[in-house]
Amino acid sequence: MKRDIKIFGSYLICLLAISILAGCVNQAPKEIVFQEIENGYYSGLIEKNNYIINNESEWQSFWNKFNKNNLETQAISIDFTKYTVIAVAMGEKNTGGYSIKIKKVLEYSDKVEVIIEEKPPSKEDMVTMALTQPYDIVYIPKTSKSILFRN
């Protein structure tokens, strides 16, 4: 009888250890499909920054900063009960040829990761001699998870 209890106890300990180890394994991220709002080179956003916009007030504030040189253009309507807006700004550059793009958005069990690609002009590129402020703006399905940015 004692032998059976020891075997059963060992069996339970093994099951517990397997369960704990299985919980420690990271799940593969799920790629989130996102929609492009706008991408370009003349944003007016002179500071390098990443933006997470969760409501209409934040959206209007961002749009006014973003679009300060063309106040006649209205921000597109976003349903913030369904979507979160993500924007990335490269900051002001002395010439053209720079670009920034949101390449992927990955959802993990505890966070969302935004993969950004930044490109400077190559030495061979002919570029405009004008100040530029590259940017990319997208929206994703609404999330309450923390959003991290990675180049």
C-alpha positions in Angstrom: 0.0 0.0 0.0 2.8 2.4 0.9 4.5 1.5 -2.3 1.4 2.4 -4.3 1.1 5.8 -2.5 4.8 6.5 -3.3 4.3 5.6 -7.0 1.1 7.7 -7.2 2.9 10.6 -5.4 5.8 10.4 -7.9 3.4 10.3 -10.7 1.6 13.5 -9.5 4.9 15.3 -9.0 5.9 14.5 -12.6 2.6 15.7 -13.9 2.9 18.9 -11.9 6.5 19.5 -13.2 5.4 18.9 -16.8 2.4 21.3 -16.4 4.7 24.0 -15.0 7.3 23.6 -17.8 4.6 23.6 -20.5 3.3 26.9 -19.1 6.8 28.5 -19.3 7.1 27.9 -23.0 6.3 31.0 -25.0 3.4 30.7 -27.4 4.2 31.7 -31.0 2.9 35.2 -31.7 -0.1 35.8 -33.9 0.3 38.3 -36.7 -2.3 41.0 -36.5 -3.7 42.4 -39.8 -3.5 46.2 -39.8 -4.9 48.9 -42.1 -2.9 51.7 -43.4 -4.2 55.2 -42.7 -1.4 57.2 -44.2 2.3 57.0 -44.9 4.5 59.8 -46.1 7.3 62.3 -45.7 5.9 65.6 -44.6 4.1 65.2 -41.3 5.1 68.2 -39.3 6.2 65.8 -36.5 9.8 67.0 -35.9 10.5 64.7 -32.9 11.1 61.0 -33.3 8.2 59.3 -31.5 5.8 56.4 -31.4 2.1 57.0 -30.7 -0.7 54.8 -29.4 -4.0 56.4 -29.8 -7.0 54.9 -28.0 -9.8 57.5 -28.2 -11.2 60.4 -30.2 -9.6 63.1 -28.0 -6.1 61.6 -28.4 -6.7 61.2 -32.1 -7.7 64.9 -32.6 -4.7 66.1 -30.6 -2.4 63.9 -32.6 -4.0 65.0 -35.9 -3.6 68.7 -35.0 0.1 68.1 -34.3 0.6 65.9 -37.3 -1.3 68.1 -39.7 -0.4 71.6 -38.3 0.6 72.9 -41.7 -2.7 72.0 -43.4 -5.4 72.6 -40.8 -8.2 72.3 -43.5 -7.6 68.5 -43.7 -9.9 66.7 -41.3 -8.8 63.5 -39.5 -10.5 60.4 -40.8 -13.2 59.0 -38.6 -12.1 56.0 -36.4 -14.4 53.9 -34.3 -12.2 53.7 -31.1 -14.6 51.0 -29.6 -13.2 48.7 -32.3 -9.7 50.0 -33.2 -6.5 51.3 -31.8 -4.4 53.7 -33.9 -0.6 53.3 -34.0 1.7 55.9 -35.5 5.4 56.2 -35.9 7.4 59.3 -36.7 11.0 59.3 -37.7 11.6 63.0 -36.7 12.8 65.8 -38.9 15.5 64.9 -41.5 17.7 67.4 -43.4 16.9 65.7 -46.8 14.5 63.4 -48.5 15.2 59.7 -49.0 14.4 58.6 -45.4 11.4 56.4 -44.8 9.7 54.6 -41.9 7.2 51.8 -42.2 5.2 49.6 -39.8 6.1 46.1 -41.2 4.3 43.8 -38.8 2.2 43.8 -35.7 2.5 40.7 -33.5 0.2 39.7 -30.7 1.5 37.7 -27.8 -0.4 36.5 -24.8 0.6 39.5 -22.7 1.6 42.2 -25.2 1.5 43.5 -28.8 4.8 44.2 -30.6 5.0 46.6 -33.5 7.9 45.9 -35.9 9.2 49.1 -37.5 11.6 49.5 -40.5 13.5 52.7 -40.8 15.5 53.4 -44.0 18.0 56.2 -44.6 19.0 57.2 -48.1 22.0 55.4 -49.6 25.0 57.4 -50.7 24.0 56.8 -54.3 20.5 58.1 -54.0 19.5 61.5 -55.4 17.4 63.1 -52.7 15.4 66.3 -52.3 17.1 69.1 -50.5 14.2 69.8 -48.2 13.3 69.1 -44.6 11.2 65.9 -44.3 9.4 64.2 -41.4 8.7 60.6 -42.4 5.8 58.8 -40.8 3.4 55.9 -40.9 -0.1 55.6 -39.4 -2.1 52.4 -39.1 -5.0 51.0 -37.1 -5.4 47.5 -35.5 -8.3 45.8 -33.7 -8.8 47.3 -30.3 -6.4 46.0 -27.6 -5.9 46.6 -24.0 -2.5 44.9 -24.0 0.7 46.9 -23.7 2.1 47.9 -27.1 5.9 47.8 -27.6 7.9 49.0 -30.6 10.9 47.3 -32.1 13.2 48.2 -35.0 
